[in-house]
Amino acid sequence: MTVRLVEPARETGTEGVPDLLDPCRWSAPVGRVDSLSARERRVLVLLGIGESNRSIARRLDISERTVKAHITRILAELGVESRLQAGLVACAWARARAAARRPESDPAGTRAA
């Protein structure tokens, strides 16, 4: 699904297309991720990697109906309108967490693990 959204921008150029990965764009929703329950955060992470409701349900051993309820709450809590936006918030949140874990002497995360 994400590829279908990105490909037209590649074909026509990026002028006028908002930078969906711009951290400033998602800073407010990222700040709200900690208000989600642990299970909701797990669902959010799985959304971020593009999992379907069925796949999320199987991975977490819950019903699809429960997954849908979690997603509805996640969208409301983060103040976003779609799964795609929630997935982008998940990616931005993961990047922020990774950056916070890096030593100050390696701000770009270039040191080999």
Wavefront OBJ file of the C-alpha trace (Angstrom):
o trace
v 0.000 0.000 0.000
v 2.752 2.460 0.915
v 4.466 1.795 -2.414
v 1.283 2.825 -4.242
v 1.376 6.148 -2.417
v 5.080 6.793 -2.937
v 5.468 5.771 -6.596
v 3.381 8.645 -8.070
v 5.551 11.139 -6.171
v 8.679 9.545 -7.604
v 7.277 9.695 -11.119
v 6.147 13.322 -10.926
v 8.883 14.710 -8.706
v 8.604 15.730 -5.079
v 7.856 19.431 -5.431
v 4.763 20.201 -3.408
v 4.717 16.764 -1.774
v 5.041 17.022 2.022
v 7.949 15.168 3.581
v 6.040 12.429 5.357
v 9.112 11.392 7.316
v 9.883 14.918 8.531
v 10.237 14.515 12.327
v 8.623 17.914 12.929
v 5.477 16.727 11.156
v 5.003 13.860 13.631
v 6.478 15.310 16.843
v 3.105 15.868 18.532
v 1.746 12.366 17.816
v 5.100 10.779 18.733
v 4.860 12.507 22.106
v 1.528 10.760 22.684
v 2.782 7.214 22.033
v 3.732 6.766 25.692
v 0.079 7.281 26.657
v -0.838 4.091 24.790
v -0.995 0.776 26.614
v 1.800 -1.737 26.046
v -0.517 -3.799 23.816
v -1.524 -0.711 21.799
v 2.147 0.193 21.318
v 2.793 -3.343 20.034
v -0.107 -2.984 17.580
v 1.305 0.398 16.534
v 4.734 -1.123 15.856
v 3.141 -3.862 13.753
v 1.189 -1.208 11.833
v 4.483 0.560 11.264
v 5.931 -2.475 9.515
v 2.819 -2.829 7.364
v 1.080 -5.778 9.004
v -2.601 -6.426 8.234
v -5.242 -6.712 10.950
v -5.318 -10.479 10.401
v -1.547 -10.752 10.752
v -1.521 -8.579 13.879
v -4.278 -10.726 15.394
v -2.321 -13.916 14.704
v 0.960 -12.520 16.034
v -0.614 -11.233 19.251
v -3.074 -14.132 19.653
v -6.104 -11.827 19.768
v -9.186 -11.460 17.555
v -9.308 -9.167 14.530
v -12.140 -7.328 16.263
v -9.804 -6.575 19.182
v -7.124 -5.397 16.746
v -9.653 -3.027 15.159
v -10.584 -1.694 18.602
v -6.915 -1.092 19.415
v -6.377 0.683 16.091
v -9.408 2.910 16.648
v -8.041 3.933 20.047
v -4.513 4.421 18.646
v -5.763 6.729 15.885
v -7.800 8.765 18.374
v -5.015 8.981 20.954
v -2.377 9.981 18.404
v -4.713 12.418 16.658
v -4.132 10.877 13.233
v -6.666 9.866 10.610
v -5.322 6.698 9.012
v -3.305 3.531 9.457
v -0.662 5.014 7.190
v -0.281 8.068 9.414
v -0.152 5.839 12.499
v 2.528 3.747 10.789
v 4.560 6.867 10.059
v 4.235 7.894 13.706
v 5.477 4.416 14.677
v 8.524 4.857 12.425
v 9.247 8.335 13.807
v 8.818 7.029 17.379
v 11.236 4.156 16.722
v 13.777 6.568 15.207
v 13.478 8.886 18.219
v 13.972 5.962 20.630
v 17.009 4.745 18.704
v 18.489 8.254 18.682
v 17.952 8.559 22.436
v 19.876 5.320 22.999
v 22.924 6.397 20.968
v 25.940 7.618 22.911
v 26.505 11.382 22.677
v 29.855 10.725 21.012
v 28.014 9.046 18.099
v 24.984 11.252 17.334
v 24.540 9.954 13.789
v 24.659 6.304 14.820
v 27.675 5.593 12.650
v 29.657 3.519 15.136
v 29.594 -0.198 14.386
v 27.631 -2.309 16.830
l 1 2 3 4 5 6 7 8 9 10 11 12 13 14 15 16 17 18 19 20 21 22 23 24 25 26 27 28 29 30 31 32 33 34 35 36 37 38 39 40 41 42 43 44 45 46 47 48 49 50 51 52 53 54 55 56 57 58 59 60 61 62 63 64 65 66 67 68 69 70 71 72 73 74 75 76 77 78 79 80 81 82 83 84 85 86 87 88 89 90 91 92 93 94 95 96 97 98 99 100 101 102 103 104 105 106 107 108 109 110 111 112 113
